Amino acid sequence: MDRNEFRRMCEAFHERCANPAARYKIETRYLGVPREAPSLAASREAFLSSDVVEQLSREQSPEGNWGPLFNKDYNDKAIFPTTRVAIERCLYLGLARDDREILSSALAYLEPYLFGQGAEPLYDRNERAIPWQMCEIVELIEKIAPSNPLCDRLYFEWIYVAGRAFEGGEYGYERERDAQREILGTREKRLVPMPVGMLLLRRDALPDGLEEAMRRHYARNAFQNGIFWQKSLSRFPERFAYPYTRRWLPTIRYINRFRDAREYMEPAVDWLMRSRSADGVWDYGPQVKDPWGYFENFSLSRRYAENRIVDCTMEALDILHQYLTNRSESTGSRPNPATTFDTP
């Protein structure tokens, strides 16, 4: 698969898809149409007034959140289990900071946490909990407002920790433990998970070779052992339409953050391409219920089978888009502006 083939896939699905949120994301993120382009005005208006965006706006509090930041309250039947889930949903759909003030309000809710002034206390079950949550908060802030100077200090600290952990190009537990104790003041044997996603949002600030070293260590481990549901990418289900198909996706997305992860991503890309129907779409069929719910859907209507195809196809295209973007960046080549795959 190359960029031209991917573009043809996107254009074909865009032509047959009537969903305004999916069409807008295809145009802006996958086909590279600038958000301010006059030709996009009608599509943008349809997206911003779509049912999924209206729901996010309606359920957001005046303070900018959607309930608890991280901790799900299982007694609360809120549409969005946590604020983090709602923000990730905004970003996945393609909302930007200047769209309807949804993400700008969320940013105003998040930033006080950087000064210890968050609206709700962070959970503090052990000495690793708060540093981990702060990294998650910074990652959300950076996705909304890239290169936010308020996040600089925490970035520099974790770049130092990661650099110590991967001195010489290979991971060392003792080196990371000592660096975390120096910077975070921790004393337990268990470490704060390395905030890989946060660090890669500012990959240009990473020392030479650090991303490559992290990829060899973290991507290889995820490929072999999976994450969360322990689904290894060395073995996929025989049928794509399988009740647990979505449980492979977190591992694929985790590895797909790294540039030049071809050796770990190729099985996933091959699996996706083999699973595409004759009509050029993907459908993973009915899935088991996730206790956290499923928030990457593009419509709230009750046409379940039709919406499932849209959701699944958009997930597959999202993975392939990121894979191609990382691949072009790793080789030092930039896509032609007419076929760009950079997120605007």
ABEGO torsion letter per residue (X at the ends): XBAAAAAAAAAAAAAABABAAAAAAAAAAAAGBBAABAAAAAAAAAAAABAAAAAAAAABBAAGBBEBAABBBAABABABABAAAAAAAAAAAGBBAABGGAAAAAAAAAAAAAAGABABBBBBABAAAAAAAAAAAAAAAAAABBGBAAAAAAAAAAAAAAAAAABGGBBBAAAAAAAAAAAAGBABABBBBBBAAAAAABAAABBBGAAAAAAAAAAAAAAAAEBGAGBBAABBBABABBAAAAAAAAAAAAAAABBGAAAAAAAAAAAAAAABBAAGBBBAEBBBBBAAEBAABABABABAAAAAAAAAAAAAAAAAAAAAAAAAAAAGBBBBAAABABBX
